[in-house]
Amino acid sequence: MNLGITFADLGDYQGAVSALKTAVELRDNWFPANLELGVAYYQLRDFDNAVKYLNKAVKLNDKFPPALDFLKKAKKAQKNSKN
């Protein structure tokens, strides 16, 4: 997961997605990896996958306000992109 966050910090969101997908494959119910993967997809404007992973993150931990906020933001962007 650290590699994925490093890629994201450098603006390489495709690299982040690749690394974070591996982390999620290894630990499917790992909140931080699902959250960061959702955010990386959001940055790539892949709102369907962003919502998918952010939803999963919120299901794993609904007590983390930034995850809830990002999910709302991603759902709004997803809706707007389909109009």
PDB file with SEQRES, HELIX, SHEET and CRYST1 records, atoms N, CA, C and O in Angstrom:
SEQRES   1 A   83  MET ASN LEU GLY ILE THR PHE ALA ASP LEU GLY ASP TYR          
SEQRES   2 A   83  GLN GLY ALA VAL SER ALA LEU LYS THR ALA VAL GLU LEU          
SEQRES   3 A   83  ARG ASP ASN TRP PHE PRO ALA ASN LEU GLU LEU GLY VAL          
SEQRES   4 A   83  ALA TYR TYR GLN LEU ARG ASP PHE ASP ASN ALA VAL LYS          
SEQRES   5 A   83  TYR LEU ASN LYS ALA VAL LYS LEU ASN ASP LYS PHE PRO          
SEQRES   6 A   83  PRO ALA LEU ASP PHE LEU LYS LYS ALA LYS LYS ALA GLN          
SEQRES   7 A   83  LYS ASN SER LYS ASN                                          
HELIX    1 AA1 ASN A    2  ASP A    9  1                                   8    
HELIX    2 AA2 TYR A   13  LEU A   26  1                                  14    
HELIX    3 AA3 PHE A   31  GLN A   43  1                                  13    
HELIX    4 AA4 PHE A   47  LEU A   60  1                                  14    
HELIX    5 AA5 PRO A   65  SER A   81  1                                  17    
CRYST1    1.000    1.000    1.000  90.00  90.00  90.00 P 1           1          
ATOM      1  N   MET A   1       0.810  -1.178   0.000  1.00  0.00           N  
ATOM      2  CA  MET A   1       0.000   0.000   0.000  1.00  0.00           C  
ATOM      3  C   MET A   1       0.864   1.255   0.000  1.00  0.00           C  
ATOM      4  O   MET A   1       0.492   2.257  -0.611  1.00  0.00           O  
ATOM      5  N   ASN A   2       1.993   1.218   0.665  1.00  0.00           N  
ATOM      6  CA  ASN A   2       2.869   2.399   0.701  1.00  0.00           C  
ATOM      7  C   ASN A   2       3.280   2.828  -0.696  1.00  0.00           C  
ATOM      8  O   ASN A   2       3.374   4.021  -0.985  1.00  0.00           O  
ATOM      9  N   LEU A   3       3.522   1.861  -1.557  1.00  0.00           N  
ATOM     10  CA  LEU A   3       3.904   2.178  -2.931  1.00  0.00           C  
ATOM     11  C   LEU A   3       2.763   2.908  -3.639  1.00  0.00           C  
ATOM     12  O   LEU A   3       2.996   3.869  -4.371  1.00  0.00           O  
ATOM     13  N   GLY A   4       1.545   2.454  -3.422  1.00  0.00           N  
ATOM     14  CA  GLY A   4       0.390   3.104  -4.025  1.00  0.00           C  
ATOM     15  C   GLY A   4       0.247   4.548  -3.563  1.00  0.00           C  
ATOM     16  O   GLY A   4      -0.036   5.436  -4.367  1.00  0.00           O  
ATOM     17  N   ILE A   5       0.442   4.780  -2.284  1.00  0.00           N  
ATOM     18  CA  ILE A   5       0.348   6.149  -1.750  1.00  0.00           C  
ATOM     19  C   ILE A   5       1.472   7.014  -2.309  1.00  0.00           C  
ATOM     20  O   ILE A   5       1.261   8.189  -2.607  1.00  0.00           O  
ATOM     21  N   THR A   6       2.656   6.444  -2.453  1.00  0.00           N  
ATOM     22  CA  THR A   6       3.775   7.186  -3.032  1.00  0.00           C  
ATOM     23  C   THR A   6       3.468   7.591  -4.467  1.00  0.00           C  
ATOM     24  O   THR A   6       3.695   8.735  -4.860  1.00  0.00           O  
ATOM     25  N   PHE A   7       2.944   6.631  -5.259  1.00  0.00           N  
ATOM     26  CA  PHE A   7       2.556   6.970  -6.634  1.00  0.00           C  
ATOM     27  C   PHE A   7       1.531   8.096  -6.636  1.00  0.00           C  
ATOM     28  O   PHE A   7       1.653   9.039  -7.418  1.00  0.00           O  
ATOM     29  N   ALA A   8       0.527   8.013  -5.778  1.00  0.00           N  
ATOM     30  CA  ALA A   8      -0.510   9.048  -5.714  1.00  0.00           C  
ATOM     31  C   ALA A   8       0.100  10.397  -5.328  1.00  0.00           C  
ATOM     32  O   ALA A   8      -0.245  11.423  -5.915  1.00  0.00           O  
ATOM     33  N   ASP A   9       0.998  10.400  -4.350  1.00  0.00           N  
ATOM     34  CA  ASP A   9       1.648  11.645  -3.928  1.00  0.00           C  
ATOM     35  C   ASP A   9       2.440  12.286  -5.064  1.00  0.00           C  
ATOM     36  O   ASP A   9       2.590  13.507  -5.120  1.00  0.00           O  
ATOM     37  N   LEU A  10       2.943  11.445  -5.967  1.00  0.00           N  
ATOM     38  CA  LEU A  10       3.709  11.938  -7.117  1.00  0.00           C  
ATOM     39  C   LEU A  10       2.810  12.290  -8.301  1.00  0.00           C  
ATOM     40  O   LEU A  10       3.290  12.753  -9.336  1.00  0.00           O  
ATOM     41  N   GLY A  11       1.499  12.066  -8.144  1.00  0.00           N  
ATOM     42  CA  GLY A  11       0.564  12.371  -9.218  1.00  0.00           C  
ATOM     43  C   GLY A  11       0.404  11.260 -10.230  1.00  0.00           C  
ATOM     44  O   GLY A  11      -0.275  11.434 -11.242  1.00  0.00           O  
ATOM     45  N   ASP A  12       1.022  10.115  -9.972  1.00  0.00           N  
ATOM     46  CA  ASP A  12       0.908   8.953 -10.870  1.00  0.00           C  
ATOM     47  C   ASP A  12      -0.248   8.086 -10.384  1.00  0.00           C  
ATOM     48  O   ASP A  12      -0.043   7.074  -9.713  1.00  0.00           O  
ATOM     49  N   TYR A  13      -1.465   8.498 -10.733  1.00  0.00           N  
ATOM     50  CA  TYR A  13      -2.640   7.805 -10.219  1.00  0.00           C  
ATOM     51  C   TYR A  13      -2.835   6.439 -10.863  1.00  0.00           C  
ATOM     52  O   TYR A  13      -3.403   5.542 -10.241  1.00  0.00           O  
ATOM     53  N   GLN A  14      -2.370   6.264 -12.107  1.00  0.00           N  
ATOM     54  CA  GLN A  14      -2.456   4.944 -12.729  1.00  0.00           C  
ATOM     55  C   GLN A  14      -1.536   3.966 -11.989  1.00  0.00           C  
ATOM     56  O   GLN A  14      -1.916   2.823 -11.736  1.00  0.00           O  
ATOM     57  N   GLY A  15      -0.336   4.415 -11.646  1.00  0.00           N  
ATOM     58  CA  GLY A  15       0.576   3.587 -10.858  1.00  0.00           C  
ATOM     59  C   GLY A  15      -0.003   3.293  -9.487  1.00  0.00           C  
ATOM     60  O   GLY A  15       0.146   2.188  -8.966  1.00  0.00           O  
ATOM     61  N   ALA A  16      -0.668   4.289  -8.899  1.00  0.00           N  
ATOM     62  CA  ALA A  16      -1.307   4.102  -7.595  1.00  0.00           C  
ATOM     63  C   ALA A  16      -2.391   3.036  -7.682  1.00  0.00           C  
ATOM     64  O   ALA A  16      -2.481   2.163  -6.819  1.00  0.00           O  
ATOM     65  N   VAL A  17      -3.218   3.110  -8.730  1.00  0.00           N  
ATOM     66  CA  VAL A  17      -4.289   2.120  -8.902  1.00  0.00           C  
ATOM     67  C   VAL A  17      -3.694   0.720  -9.004  1.00  0.00           C  
ATOM     68  O   VAL A  17      -4.182  -0.214  -8.368  1.00  0.00           O  
ATOM     69  N   SER A  18      -2.664   0.579  -9.787  1.00  0.00           N  
ATOM     70  CA  SER A  18      -2.045  -0.735  -9.967  1.00  0.00           C  
ATOM     71  C   SER A  18      -1.535  -1.298  -8.633  1.00  0.00           C  
ATOM     72  O   SER A  18      -1.799  -2.455  -8.305  1.00  0.00           O  
ATOM     73  N   ALA A  19      -0.815  -0.492  -7.881  1.00  0.00           N  
ATOM     74  CA  ALA A  19      -0.265  -0.950  -6.601  1.00  0.00           C  
ATOM     75  C   ALA A  19      -1.370  -1.207  -5.575  1.00  0.00           C  
ATOM     76  O   ALA A  19      -1.317  -2.188  -4.833  1.00  0.00           O  
ATOM     77  N   LEU A  20      -2.358  -0.334  -5.537  1.00  0.00           N  
ATOM     78  CA  LEU A  20      -3.426  -0.476  -4.544  1.00  0.00           C  
ATOM     79  C   LEU A  20      -4.362  -1.633  -4.870  1.00  0.00           C  
ATOM     80  O   LEU A  20      -4.904  -2.260  -3.960  1.00  0.00           O  
ATOM     81  N   LYS A  21      -4.562  -1.927  -6.163  1.00  0.00           N  
ATOM     82  CA  LYS A  21      -5.358  -3.098  -6.529  1.00  0.00           C  
ATOM     83  C   LYS A  21      -4.693  -4.369  -6.001  1.00  0.00           C  
ATOM     84  O   LYS A  21      -5.370  -5.286  -5.537  1.00  0.00           O  
ATOM     85  N   THR A  22      -3.378  -4.414  -6.076  1.00  0.00           N  
ATOM     86  CA  THR A  22      -2.654  -5.567  -5.538  1.00  0.00           C  
ATOM     87  C   THR A  22      -2.863  -5.665  -4.033  1.00  0.00           C  
ATOM     88  O   THR A  22      -3.067  -6.758  -3.504  1.00  0.00           O  
ATOM     89  N   ALA A  23      -2.813  -4.543  -3.349  1.00  0.00           N  
ATOM     90  CA  ALA A  23      -3.029  -4.541  -1.892  1.00  0.00           C  
ATOM     91  C   ALA A  23      -4.433  -5.039  -1.555  1.00  0.00           C  
ATOM     92  O   ALA A  23      -4.609  -5.816  -0.617  1.00  0.00           O  
ATOM     93  N   VAL A  24      -5.432  -4.592  -2.318  1.00  0.00           N  
ATOM     94  CA  VAL A  24      -6.813  -5.014  -2.069  1.00  0.00           C  
ATOM     95  C   VAL A  24      -6.998  -6.497  -2.395  1.00  0.00           C  
ATOM     96  O   VAL A  24      -7.756  -7.192  -1.718  1.00  0.00           O  
ATOM     97  N   GLU A  25      -6.313  -6.979  -3.419  1.00  0.00           N  
ATOM     98  CA  GLU A  25      -6.385  -8.409  -3.741  1.00  0.00           C  
ATOM     99  C   GLU A  25      -5.814  -9.257  -2.602  1.00  0.00           C  
ATOM    100  O   GLU A  25      -6.313 -10.345  -2.314  1.00  0.00           O  
ATOM    101  N   LEU A  26      -4.769  -8.748  -1.964  1.00  0.00           N  
ATOM    102  CA  LEU A  26      -4.136  -9.490  -0.872  1.00  0.00           C  
ATOM    103  C   LEU A  26      -4.941  -9.414   0.422  1.00  0.00           C  
ATOM    104  O   LEU A  26      -5.000 -10.380   1.183  1.00  0.00           O  
ATOM    105  N   ARG A  27      -5.562  -8.257   0.666  1.00  0.00           N  
ATOM    106  CA  ARG A  27      -6.364  -8.050   1.887  1.00  0.00           C  
ATOM    107  C   ARG A  27      -7.631  -7.300   1.511  1.00  0.00           C  
ATOM    108  O   ARG A  27      -7.698  -6.075   1.609  1.00  0.00           O  
ATOM    109  N   ASP A  28      -8.615  -8.040   1.087  1.00  0.00           N  
ATOM    110  CA  ASP A  28      -9.854  -7.497   0.537  1.00  0.00           C  
ATOM    111  C   ASP A  28     -10.564  -6.530   1.479  1.00  0.00           C  
ATOM    112  O   ASP A  28     -11.148  -5.547   1.023  1.00  0.00           O  
ATOM    113  N   ASN A  29     -10.525  -6.785   2.761  1.00  0.00           N  
ATOM    114  CA  ASN A  29     -11.254  -5.962   3.731  1.00  0.00           C  
ATOM    115  C   ASN A  29     -10.368  -4.963   4.452  1.00  0.00           C  
ATOM    116  O   ASN A  29     -10.624  -4.630   5.609  1.00  0.00           O  
ATOM    117  N   TRP A  30      -9.341  -4.486   3.790  1.00  0.00           N  
ATOM    118  CA  TRP A  30      -8.422  -3.532   4.376  1.00  0.00           C  
ATOM    119  C   TRP A  30      -8.899  -2.120   4.042  1.00  0.00           C  
ATOM    120  O   TRP A  30      -8.800  -1.673   2.899  1.00  0.00           O  
ATOM    121  N   PHE A  31      -9.413  -1.433   5.044  1.00  0.00           N  
ATOM    122  CA  PHE A  31     -10.001  -0.103   4.859  1.00  0.00           C  
ATOM    123  C   PHE A  31      -9.072   0.872   4.152  1.00  0.00           C  
ATOM    124  O   PHE A  31      -9.478   1.453   3.146  1.00  0.00           O  
ATOM    125  N   PRO A  32      -7.835   1.086   4.628  1.00  0.00           N  
ATOM    126  CA  PRO A  32      -7.000   2.118   3.994  1.00  0.00           C  
ATOM    127  C   PRO A  32      -6.746   1.865   2.503  1.00  0.00           C  
ATOM    128  O   PRO A  32      -6.731   2.805   1.708  1.00  0.00           O  
ATOM    129  N   ALA A  33      -6.548   0.607   2.129  1.00  0.00           N  
ATOM    130  CA  ALA A  33      -6.274   0.307   0.720  1.00  0.00           C  
ATOM    131  C   ALA A  33      -7.500   0.573  -0.140  1.00  0.00           C  
ATOM    132  O   ALA A  33      -7.375   1.112  -1.240  1.00  0.00           O  
ATOM    133  N   ASN A  34      -8.675   0.209   0.337  1.00  0.00           N  
ATOM    134  CA  ASN A  34      -9.906   0.473  -0.418  1.00  0.00           C  
ATOM    135  C   ASN A  34     -10.150   1.981  -0.536  1.00  0.00           C  
ATOM    136  O   ASN A  34     -10.540   2.468  -1.597  1.00  0.00           O  
ATOM    137  N   LEU A  35      -9.923   2.701   0.533  1.00  0.00           N  
ATOM    138  CA  LEU A  35     -10.103   4.154   0.517  1.00  0.00           C  
ATOM    139  C   LEU A  35      -9.152   4.804  -0.479  1.00  0.00           C  
ATOM    140  O   LEU A  35      -9.578   5.582  -1.332  1.00  0.00           O  
ATOM    141  N   GLU A  36      -7.887   4.493  -0.374  1.00  0.00           N  
ATOM    142  CA  GLU A  36      -6.889   5.101  -1.264  1.00  0.00           C  
ATOM    143  C   GLU A  36      -7.118   4.712  -2.722  1.00  0.00           C  
ATOM    144  O   GLU A  36      -6.884   5.516  -3.625  1.00  0.00           O  
ATOM    145  N   LEU A  37      -7.574   3.481  -2.955  1.00  0.00           N  
ATOM    146  CA  LEU A  37      -7.879   3.041  -4.315  1.00  0.00           C  
ATOM    147  C   LEU A  37      -9.049   3.845  -4.872  1.00  0.00           C  
ATOM    148  O   LEU A  37      -9.018   4.270  -6.027  1.00  0.00           O  
ATOM    149  N   GLY A  38     -10.070   4.053  -4.062  1.00  0.00           N  
ATOM    150  CA  GLY A  38     -11.195   4.871  -4.492  1.00  0.00           C  
ATOM    151  C   GLY A  38     -10.772   6.285  -4.825  1.00  0.00           C  
ATOM    152  O   GLY A  38     -11.227   6.852  -5.818  1.00  0.00           O  
ATOM    153  N   VAL A  39      -9.915   6.859  -4.015  1.00  0.00           N  
ATOM    154  CA  VAL A  39      -9.431   8.220  -4.253  1.00  0.00           C  
ATOM    155  C   VAL A  39      -8.595   8.272  -5.543  1.00  0.00           C  
ATOM    156  O   VAL A  39      -8.716   9.217  -6.323  1.00  0.00           O  
ATOM    157  N   ALA A  40      -7.762   7.270  -5.760  1.00  0.00           N  
ATOM    158  CA  ALA A  40      -6.945   7.239  -6.987  1.00  0.00           C  
ATOM    159  C   ALA A  40      -7.835   7.151  -8.226  1.00  0.00           C  
ATOM    160  O   ALA A  40      -7.597   7.841  -9.217  1.00  0.00           O  
ATOM    161  N   TYR A  41      -8.854   6.305  -8.168  1.00  0.00           N  
ATOM    162  CA  TYR A  41      -9.787   6.230  -9.292  1.00  0.00           C  
ATOM    163  C   TYR A  41     -10.503   7.568  -9.496  1.00  0.00           C  
ATOM    164  O   TYR A  41     -10.729   7.988 -10.631  1.00  0.00           O  
ATOM    165  N   TYR A  42     -10.852   8.224  -8.413  1.00  0.00           N  
ATOM    166  CA  TYR A  42     -11.488   9.541  -8.510  1.00  0.00           C  
ATOM    167  C   TYR A  42     -10.565  10.515  -9.250  1.00  0.00           C  
ATOM    168  O   TYR A  42     -11.010  11.248 -10.133  1.00  0.00           O  
ATOM    169  N   GLN A  43      -9.305  10.517  -8.893  1.00  0.00           N  
ATOM    170  CA  GLN A  43      -8.347  11.424  -9.532  1.00  0.00           C  
ATOM    171  C   GLN A  43      -8.204  11.123 -11.025  1.00  0.00           C  
ATOM    172  O   GLN A  43      -7.898  12.013 -11.818  1.00  0.00           O  
ATOM    173  N   LEU A  44      -8.428   9.869 -11.398  1.00  0.00           N  
ATOM    174  CA  LEU A  44      -8.382   9.482 -12.815  1.00  0.00           C  
ATOM    175  C   LEU A  44      -9.719   9.739 -13.520  1.00  0.00           C  
ATOM    176  O   LEU A  44      -9.859   9.476 -14.714  1.00  0.00           O  
ATOM    177  N   ARG A  45     -10.689  10.250 -12.776  1.00  0.00           N  
ATOM    178  CA  ARG A  45     -12.031  10.521 -13.279  1.00  0.00           C  
ATOM    179  C   ARG A  45     -12.766   9.236 -13.673  1.00  0.00           C  
ATOM    180  O   ARG A  45     -13.662   9.264 -14.517  1.00  0.00           O  
ATOM    181  N   ASP A  46     -12.391   8.132 -13.069  1.00  0.00           N  
ATOM    182  CA  ASP A  46     -13.091   6.852 -13.221  1.00  0.00           C  
ATOM    183  C   ASP A  46     -14.049   6.762 -12.036  1.00  0.00           C  
ATOM    184  O   ASP A  46     -13.789   6.074 -11.049  1.00  0.00           O  
ATOM    185  N   PHE A  47     -15.157   7.476 -12.167  1.00  0.00           N  
ATOM    186  CA  PHE A  47     -16.050   7.653 -11.029  1.00  0.00           C  
ATOM    187  C   PHE A  47     -16.788   6.373 -10.643  1.00  0.00           C  
ATOM    188  O   PHE A  47     -17.126   6.187  -9.474  1.00  0.00           O  
ATOM    189  N   ASP A  48     -17.042   5.489 -11.611  1.00  0.00           N  
ATOM    190  CA  ASP A  48     -17.706   4.229 -11.267  1.00  0.00           C  
ATOM    191  C   ASP A  48     -16.844   3.398 -10.318  1.00  0.00           C  
ATOM    192  O   ASP A  48     -17.334   2.897  -9.306  1.00  0.00           O  
ATOM    193  N   ASN A  49     -15.566   3.257 -10.644  1.00  0.00           N  
ATOM    194  CA  ASN A  49     -14.675   2.504  -9.754  1.00  0.00           C  
ATOM    195  C   ASN A  49     -14.395   3.268  -8.465  1.00  0.00           C  
ATOM    196  O   ASN A  49     -14.227   2.662  -7.407  1.00  0.00           O  
ATOM    197  N   ALA A  50     -14.344   4.586  -8.548  1.00  0.00           N  
ATOM    198  CA  ALA A  50     -14.151   5.386  -7.329  1.00  0.00           C  
ATOM    199  C   ALA A  50     -15.277   5.110  -6.345  1.00  0.00           C  
ATOM    200  O   ALA A  50     -15.034   4.853  -5.166  1.00  0.00           O  
ATOM    201  N   VAL A  51     -16.511   5.166  -6.834  1.00  0.00           N  
ATOM    202  CA  VAL A  51     -17.665   4.920  -5.962  1.00  0.00           C  
ATOM    203  C   VAL A  51     -17.631   3.493  -5.431  1.00  0.00           C  
ATOM    204  O   VAL A  51     -17.937   3.261  -4.261  1.00  0.00           O  
ATOM    205  N   LYS A  52     -17.264   2.543  -6.272  1.00  0.00           N  
ATOM    206  CA  LYS A  52     -17.204   1.141  -5.853  1.00  0.00           C  
ATOM    207  C   LYS A  52     -16.279   0.964  -4.648  1.00  0.00           C  
ATOM    208  O   LYS A  52     -16.671   0.368  -3.644  1.00  0.00           O  
ATOM    209  N   TYR A  53     -15.069   1.474  -4.746  1.00  0.00           N  
ATOM    210  CA  TYR A  53     -14.095   1.258  -3.673  1.00  0.00           C  
ATOM    211  C   TYR A  53     -14.344   2.177  -2.473  1.00  0.00           C  
ATOM    212  O   TYR A  53     -14.078   1.791  -1.334  1.00  0.00           O  
ATOM    213  N   LEU A  54     -14.841   3.361  -2.715  1.00  0.00           N  
ATOM    214  CA  LEU A  54     -15.179   4.236  -1.590  1.00  0.00           C  
ATOM    215  C   LEU A  54     -16.374   3.688  -0.819  1.00  0.00           C  
ATOM    216  O   LEU A  54     -16.408   3.777   0.409  1.00  0.00           O  
ATOM    217  N   ASN A  55     -17.354   3.123  -1.521  1.00  0.00           N  
ATOM    218  CA  ASN A  55     -18.475   2.454  -0.844  1.00  0.00           C  
ATOM    219  C   ASN A  55     -17.960   1.336   0.051  1.00  0.00           C  
ATOM    220  O   ASN A  55     -18.379   1.186   1.198  1.00  0.00           O  
ATOM    221  N   LYS A  56     -17.041   0.557  -0.505  1.00  0.00           N  
ATOM    222  CA  LYS A  56     -16.483  -0.562   0.266  1.00  0.00           C  
ATOM    223  C   LYS A  56     -15.738  -0.038   1.495  1.00  0.00           C  
ATOM    224  O   LYS A  56     -15.863  -0.594   2.586  1.00  0.00           O  
ATOM    225  N   ALA A  57     -14.974   1.018   1.315  1.00  0.00           N  
ATOM    226  CA  ALA A  57     -14.233   1.594   2.439  1.00  0.00           C  
ATOM    227  C   ALA A  57     -15.197   2.057   3.529  1.00  0.00           C  
ATOM    228  O   ALA A  57     -14.964   1.808   4.712  1.00  0.00           O  
ATOM    229  N   VAL A  58     -16.268   2.723   3.138  1.00  0.00           N  
ATOM    230  CA  VAL A  58     -17.235   3.230   4.115  1.00  0.00           C  
ATOM    231  C   VAL A  58     -17.945   2.074   4.821  1.00  0.00           C  
ATOM    232  O   VAL A  58     -18.254   2.168   6.009  1.00  0.00           O  
ATOM    233  N   LYS A  59     -18.205   0.987   4.096  1.00  0.00           N  
ATOM    234  CA  LYS A  59     -18.805  -0.192   4.742  1.00  0.00           C  
ATOM    235  C   LYS A  59     -17.856  -0.786   5.786  1.00  0.00           C  
ATOM    236  O   LYS A  59     -18.292  -1.313   6.809  1.00  0.00           O  
ATOM    237  N   LEU A  60     -16.565  -0.692   5.513  1.00  0.00           N  
ATOM    238  CA  LEU A  60     -15.573  -1.225   6.452  1.00  0.00           C  
ATOM    239  C   LEU A  60     -15.366  -0.304   7.651  1.00  0.00           C  
ATOM    240  O   LEU A  60     -15.045  -0.764   8.746  1.00  0.00           O  
ATOM    241  N   ASN A  61     -15.551   0.998   7.439  1.00  0.00           N  
ATOM    242  CA  ASN A  61     -15.352   1.968   8.522  1.00  0.00           C  
ATOM    243  C   ASN A  61     -16.193   3.208   8.233  1.00  0.00           C  
ATOM    244  O   ASN A  61     -15.759   4.104   7.510  1.00  0.00           O  
ATOM    245  N   ASP A  62     -17.378   3.254   8.792  1.00  0.00           N  
ATOM    246  CA  ASP A  62     -18.261   4.397   8.549  1.00  0.00           C  
ATOM    247  C   ASP A  62     -18.071   5.518   9.574  1.00  0.00           C  
ATOM    248  O   ASP A  62     -18.891   6.433   9.656  1.00  0.00           O  
ATOM    249  N   LYS A  63     -17.003   5.445  10.345  1.00  0.00           N  
ATOM    250  CA  LYS A  63     -16.707   6.448  11.369  1.00  0.00           C  
ATOM    251  C   LYS A  63     -15.555   7.375  10.966  1.00  0.00           C  
ATOM    252  O   LYS A  63     -15.010   8.095  11.803  1.00  0.00           O  
ATOM    253  N   PHE A  64     -15.194   7.353   9.693  1.00  0.00           N  
ATOM    254  CA  PHE A  64     -14.074   8.160   9.207  1.00  0.00           C  
ATOM    255  C   PHE A  64     -14.622   9.225   8.258  1.00  0.00           C  
ATOM    256  O   PHE A  64     -14.827   8.953   7.075  1.00  0.00           O  
ATOM    257  N   PRO A  65     -14.864  10.448   8.772  1.00  0.00           N  
ATOM    258  CA  PRO A  65     -15.531  11.486   7.975  1.00  0.00           C  
ATOM    259  C   PRO A  65     -14.928  11.755   6.593  1.00  0.00           C  
ATOM    260  O   PRO A  65     -15.686  11.963   5.646  1.00  0.00           O  
ATOM    261  N   PRO A  66     -13.597  11.762   6.435  1.00  0.00           N  
ATOM    262  CA  PRO A  66     -13.077  12.013   5.084  1.00  0.00           C  
ATOM    263  C   PRO A  66     -13.545  10.971   4.056  1.00  0.00           C  
ATOM    264  O   PRO A  66     -13.765  11.305   2.892  1.00  0.00           O  
ATOM    265  N   ALA A  67     -13.696   9.724   4.480  1.00  0.00           N  
ATOM    266  CA  ALA A  67     -14.181   8.695   3.553  1.00  0.00           C  
ATOM    267  C   ALA A  67     -15.619   8.984   3.148  1.00  0.00           C  
ATOM    268  O   ALA A  67     -15.973   8.859   1.975  1.00  0.00           O  
ATOM    269  N   LEU A  68     -16.442   9.365   4.106  1.00  0.00           N  
ATOM    270  CA  LEU A  68     -17.835   9.699   3.810  1.00  0.00           C  
ATOM    271  C   LEU A  68     -17.914  10.904   2.879  1.00  0.00           C  
ATOM    272  O   LEU A  68     -18.717  10.922   1.947  1.00  0.00           O  
ATOM    273  N   ASP A  69     -17.089  11.900   3.132  1.00  0.00           N  
ATOM    274  CA  ASP A  69     -17.082  13.102   2.297  1.00  0.00           C  
ATOM    275  C   ASP A  69     -16.632  12.783   0.873  1.00  0.00           C  
ATOM    276  O   ASP A  69     -17.223  13.260  -0.095  1.00  0.00           O  
ATOM    277  N   PHE A  70     -15.585  11.976   0.757  1.00  0.00           N  
ATOM    278  CA  PHE A  70     -15.088  11.639  -0.568  1.00  0.00           C  
ATOM    279  C   PHE A  70     -16.105  10.800  -1.332  1.00  0.00           C  
ATOM    280  O   PHE A  70     -16.245  10.954  -2.545  1.00  0.00           O  
ATOM    281  N   LEU A  71     -16.813   9.916  -0.638  1.00  0.00           N  
ATOM    282  CA  LEU A  71     -17.843   9.117  -1.289  1.00  0.00           C  
ATOM    283  C   LEU A  71     -18.945  10.026  -1.846  1.00  0.00           C  
ATOM    284  O   LEU A  71     -19.393   9.831  -2.976  1.00  0.00           O  
ATOM    285  N   LYS A  72     -19.377  11.000  -1.072  1.00  0.00           N  
ATOM    286  CA  LYS A  72     -20.398  11.945  -1.548  1.00  0.00           C  
ATOM    287  C   LYS A  72     -19.911  12.681  -2.793  1.00  0.00           C  
ATOM    288  O   LYS A  72     -20.640  12.827  -3.774  1.00  0.00           O  
ATOM    289  N   LYS A  73     -18.670  13.136  -2.729  1.00  0.00           N  
ATOM    290  CA  LYS A  73     -18.072  13.862  -3.842  1.00  0.00           C  
ATOM    291  C   LYS A  73     -17.994  12.985  -5.095  1.00  0.00           C  
ATOM    292  O   LYS A  73     -18.278  13.450  -6.199  1.00  0.00           O  
ATOM    293  N   ALA A  74     -17.610  11.723  -4.923  1.00  0.00           N  
ATOM    294  CA  ALA A  74     -17.489  10.795  -6.046  1.00  0.00           C  
ATOM    295  C   ALA A  74     -18.855  10.474  -6.644  1.00  0.00           C  
ATOM    296  O   ALA A  74     -18.996  10.391  -7.864  1.00  0.00           O  
ATOM    297  N   LYS A  75     -19.861  10.293  -5.790  1.00  0.00           N  
ATOM    298  CA  LYS A  75     -21.212  10.011  -6.296  1.00  0.00           C  
ATOM    299  C   LYS A  75     -21.748  11.195  -7.102  1.00  0.00           C  
ATOM    300  O   LYS A  75     -22.397  11.009  -8.131  1.00  0.00           O  
ATOM    301  N   LYS A  76     -21.475  12.397  -6.633  1.00  0.00           N  
ATOM    302  CA  LYS A  76     -21.923  13.600  -7.351  1.00  0.00           C  
ATOM    303  C   LYS A  76     -21.225  13.683  -8.709  1.00  0.00           C  
ATOM    304  O   LYS A  76     -21.867  13.968  -9.721  1.00  0.00           O  
ATOM    305  N   ALA A  77     -19.927  13.439  -8.732  1.00  0.00           N  
ATOM    306  CA  ALA A  77     -19.167  13.479  -9.983  1.00  0.00           C  
ATOM    307  C   ALA A  77     -19.641  12.384 -10.940  1.00  0.00           C  
ATOM    308  O   ALA A  77     -19.731  12.601 -12.148  1.00  0.00           O  
ATOM    309  N   GLN A  78     -19.944  11.204 -10.387  1.00  0.00           N  
ATOM    310  CA  GLN A  78     -20.439  10.094 -11.198  1.00  0.00           C  
ATOM    311  C   GLN A  78     -21.758  10.487 -11.853  1.00  0.00           C  
ATOM    312  O   GLN A  78     -21.958  10.264 -13.047  1.00  0.00           O  
ATOM    313  N   LYS A  79     -22.645  11.065 -11.075  1.00  0.00           N  
ATOM    314  CA  LYS A  79     -23.944  11.484 -11.591  1.00  0.00           C  
ATOM    315  C   LYS A  79     -23.779  12.549 -12.678  1.00  0.00           C  
ATOM    316  O   LYS A  79     -24.400  12.466 -13.737  1.00  0.00           O  
ATOM    317  N   ASN A  80     -22.940  13.543 -12.406  1.00  0.00           N  
ATOM    318  CA  ASN A  80     -22.718  14.632 -13.365  1.00  0.00           C  
ATOM    319  C   ASN A  80     -22.063  14.148 -14.653  1.00  0.00           C  
ATOM    320  O   ASN A  80     -22.309  14.700 -15.725  1.00  0.00           O  
ATOM    321  N   SER A  81     -21.231  13.121 -14.546  1.00  0.00           N  
ATOM    322  CA  SER A  81     -20.532  12.625 -15.748  1.00  0.00           C  
ATOM    323  C   SER A  81     -21.473  11.855 -16.667  1.00  0.00           C  
ATOM    324  O   SER A  81     -21.172  11.659 -17.844  1.00  0.00           O  
ATOM    325  N   LYS A  82     -22.598  11.423 -16.140  1.00  0.00           N  
ATOM    326  CA  LYS A  82     -23.547  10.663 -16.954  1.00  0.00           C  
ATOM    327  C   LYS A  82     -24.621  11.550 -17.561  1.00  0.00           C  
ATOM    328  O   LYS A  82     -25.444  11.088 -18.352  1.00  0.00           O  
ATOM    329  N   ASN A  83     -24.612  12.823 -17.190  1.00  0.00           N  
ATOM    330  CA  ASN A  83     -25.605  13.766 -17.750  1.00  0.00           C  
ATOM    331  C   ASN A  83     -25.087  14.430 -18.995  1.00  0.00           C  
ATOM    332  O   ASN A  83     -25.786  15.247 -19.595  1.00  0.00           O  
TER     333      ASN A  83                                                      
END                                                                             
